[in-house]
Amino acid sequence: MNPSQAAASGGNLTRRVFDRSEKMRYDTMQSNGLGSRISVEQQGPMAQALAEGAARELPVRLIDCDVHPYLKQPDELRAYMREPWRSRAIPSRRQIFLPPGDGRRLDAMPEDGGPAGSDPAMVEKQVLQGIGADYVVLIPSSSISIIPDPVFAAEVAQAWNNWQIDTWLGAYNPHGRFKSSIVIAPQHPERAAAEIERLAGHPHLVQILVGSSAQAAYGKRQYQPIWEAAARHNLPVALHVESPIGPTPPTSLGFPTYFLEFHTLYPAIYMTHLVSLIAEGAFEKFPQLQFVFVEGGSAWLAPIIWRMDKDWRGARAEVPWLKRRPSDYLRDHIRFSTQPIEEPDDPRHLLQIFEMMDAEHILMFASDYPHWDFDDPKRAFPSMPDGLKRRIFCENARELYNLPATRPVDNLDSTHLSVEAHHSRGEPLGRPPKGNRTGEARD
């Protein structure tokens, strides 16, 4: 099956595929007479599938909403571009605030020397198997918004989409567990809307991606063609942090001096987009519009929305199109990812923040793989009630992205059941020692 056929098929396998070691384990158990004395669950997914029929499926328990696929080498993207843009230099992220380890998990580098996040087999091993994710939502680190030429930006966005359809959503995705985002250039709203129209029917493209470094706050009217297309196709819009070198400075007072300042302060950009979208009436004009705020933190959410609710009561004559409190629009139209999770000294305080922000309905798990501050679901969170954990780790994302409640067993599932058993027993999820953010394996 070529990449185009794989993408068109939606990754739905009509037969179960198991690796050789799993089949040998099952056959050995049977030949030694162990099969009758060991539970089907203990024998592994091979035995379960055979015992329960070819339609054997696993419950979806964990969805990772922020995994970054990288190009194996920069010129890989150029092959998907048209002239005259193909011959031009493509702007990079131009990172000036350098995070620890150059921003990468130290154990995520492929053996062939490519960038972390460029090897699908490692993503399968470290995310689908390593943390037990049933589905991941890919977010290409394209930094489209930093490109000043809007036409060139739209061409680069189209190339990113064609590349990921051929690779991560095609040749690399036989199991169908990689979902991704439509990359657009918000500085060219008409081209952005056309790109949404072109790709809205793809079975693995489940949202639209925009960067935080926008030319204006996203509630502004210039972006309405994009939001109209997104709402019409029921595709959420994911807002992800972007390079600090863009059309606007990363803080309201210009550029900070240190990475520490930038990383601490960039949630302020998210606050600006949040207040703008609500105040300018984006969700009244487009009732089906949904946003996902990815990698911008969330502990700040409750105070800012409380403040906006209070100010709306006194200034509502200025925005007569708002029929409800800002917090009502927030709950119905905006979701947040967990990473980077805040880490108070007392973990109980984080649970209190979760309650204040209504995390049960709006928060979705994200690991930020393969970056230096990767969050492991077994270690980054305090012990949570089962219902809250289920909503954050799975149900909120499953409902937003219209993902199934079960998925077929595939050849990556030899370690899945041990992870699944961990979650189903409701064991406390431990937190690593503070400062353990080197990206080293935490198995």
C-alpha positions, -999 to +999 in steps of 0.1 A: +000+000+000+015+034-010+013+064+013-016+079-005-036+047-003-027+043+034-039+078+042-071+073+022-078+040+041-079+058+074-056+033+089-084+008+097-069-027+097-093-055+088-070-081+103-050-083+136-013-081+132+010-094+160+048-093+163+067-126+161+077-126+198+041-122+209+031-152+188+059-173+201+050-165+237+014-175+230+024-208+212+048-217+240+021-213+266-002-235+247+024-262+240+033-263+277-002-266+288-001-232+305-029-217+284-056-234+305-042-222+338-033-186+329-059-160+323-065-148+288-054-113+300-021-127+313-014-144+280-014-111+262-033-094+233-026-123+209-045-148+232-072-123+238-078-116+202-079-153+193-101-161+223-126-133+216-125-133+178-109-111+152-129-081+162-110-079+196-106-043+206-090-025+235-107+004+254-092+038+248-077+050+280-050+076+271-049+102+244-018+124+241-028+158+226+007+172+219+034+151+202+057+168+177+068+151+145+100+164+130+116+163+095+144+139+092+164+167+075+153+202+065+153+196+027+127+169+032+100+196+031+114+212+000+103+182-021+067+191-014+070+228-025+063+243-059+085+268-077+094+295-073+091+289-036+110+256-036+142+275-045+139+299-016+154+295+018+127+283+043+127+303+075+136+282+106+123+286+141+151+310+148+151+301+185+170+326+206+159+314+241+175+280+244+159+255+267+179+227+285+193+200+262+184+222+232+148+214+241+150+176+235+145+145+255+180+130+257+168+095+249+147+105+219+175+109+194+174+083+166+204+061+162+209+074+127+215+109+141+183+125+130+164+150+151+144+139+181+108+132+170+118+123+134+117+085+138+082+070+139+094+038+154+108+057+184+075+076+188+057+042+188+081+028+214+083+058+237+047+071+234+023+045+221+040+017+241+061+036+266+033+056+282+005+036+268-011+062+246-039+048+224-039+078+201-016+108+197-024+141+181+006+154+162+015+190+161+042+198+135+067+224+148+063+245+116+065+281+131+045+293+101+034+325+118+069+339+119+071+341+081+064+378+071+055+370+035+019+357+037+019+339+003+052+322+010+038+312+045+008+296+028+030+277+005+051+264+033+020+254+053+007+234+023+041+216+020+039+207+057+005+192+052+014+172+021+046+159+038+027+147+069-001+131+048+026+110+029+046+102+060+032+103+096-004+099+084+004+075+055+035+053+054+042+056+091+006+051+102-006+015+094-022+013+128-042+046+124-032+058+159-014+089+146-038+119+142-026+153+132-033+190+126-039+210+094-011+236+093-023+270+081-008+305+076-032+327+097-015+358+081-032+348+049-068+341+060-081+334+025-054+308+017-058+294+052-095+288+047-089+272+013-064+248+029-090+238+054-114+232+026-089+211+008-081+188+038-111+188+060-122+154+049-089+136+057-096+109+083-065+116+103-065+154+103-086+162+134-078+199+141-063+231+126-030+245+139-022+282+145+008+296+163+009+320+192+031+346+174+002+361+155+000+395+138-030+403+160-051+387+187-072+359+172-106+375+181-099+402+154-122+402+124-094+396+099-094+359+110-131+352+105-127+334+072-105+308+090-129+304+120-159+301+096-143+272+077-132+255+110-167+258+125-184+246+093-162+214+092-164+209+130-126+211+133-111+225+165-084+251+162-053+244+182-032+273+194+004+263+201+033+283+214+057+294+187+091+309+182+097+342+201+110+357+170+078+366+152+056+395+141+051+405+178+074+404+208+068+375+233+058+399+261+039+432+262+071+450+271+093+435+244+119+408+247+131+393+280+167+385+287+166+348+296+148+316+286+135+314+322+116+346+317+103+337+283+091+302+294+075+317+325+057+346+307+045+331+275+011+321+290+004+359+288+001+355+250-025+328+256-044+351+279-045+378+252-059+354+226-084+340+251-098+373+261-099+385+225-118+355+212-145+358+238-147+397+239-149+400+201-177+375+199-160+348+179-181+321+196-214+340+191-207+345+154-195+308+150-214+287+175-196+255+164-161+270+168-138+251+192-103+261+204-076+241+221-049+260+240-019+237+238+013+240+259+004+273+275-002+261+310-035+263+327-031+273+364-037+309+353-071+302+338-094+305+368-082+340+379-083+355+344-118+342+337-130+354+371-117+388+363-133+389+329-167+378+343-165+406+368-155+432+342-182+420+318-209+427+344-198+463+345-189+468+309-214+446+291-230+475+272-197+478+253-200+442+240-238+437+235-232+407+213-221+387+244-252+370+256-236+350+284-207+353+309-172+349+295-168+317+317-198+302+299-181+306+265-149+292+279-166+260+291-185+254+259-158+264+234-122+261+247-101+232+259-066+232+275-038+207+274-020+198+306+016+202+295+036+220+310+018+210+342+023+234+371+041+219+401+032+234+435+051+222+465+018+207+478+002+185+451-032+191+467-030+227+456-029+215+419-061+195+425-077+227+440-067+246+408-082+218+387-115+222+406-114+260+402-108+258+364-134+229+358-106+206+346-130+177+345-146+192+314-118+213+298-084+198+305-067+172+282-035+152+287-004+162+267+031+149+270+049+174+247+071+146+233+100+147+225+108+179+243+129+184+275+100+190+298+080+159+286+052+149+311+048+112+318+011+105+328+024+081+355+046+106+372+036+142+364+003+142+382-008+139+418-032+111+427-066+120+413-102+106+416-108+080+389-135+101+373-113+132+370-084+111+357-105+094+331-118+128+318-083+144+316-065+114+302-091+103+277-127+114+276-123+152+270-100+146+240-120+117+227-152+137+226-135+168+211-118+148+183-146+124+178-124+094+185-138+059+192-142+044+227-123+013+216-096+006+190-083-026+173-055-045+188-023-040+167+013-052+167+023-025+192+002-039+220+025-064+236+032-039+264-001-021+263-020-043+288+005-037+316+001+000+313-037-004+309-038-025+341-019+002+359-045+028+350-075+006+356-064-003+391-065+034+400-029+033+414-016+067+425+004+084+398+037+094+413+055+126+407+093+126+399+116+145+421+116+182+414+141+191+387+139+157+370+132+173+336+163+161+318+144+140+293+161+108+304+140+076+303+118+073+334+108+036+331 
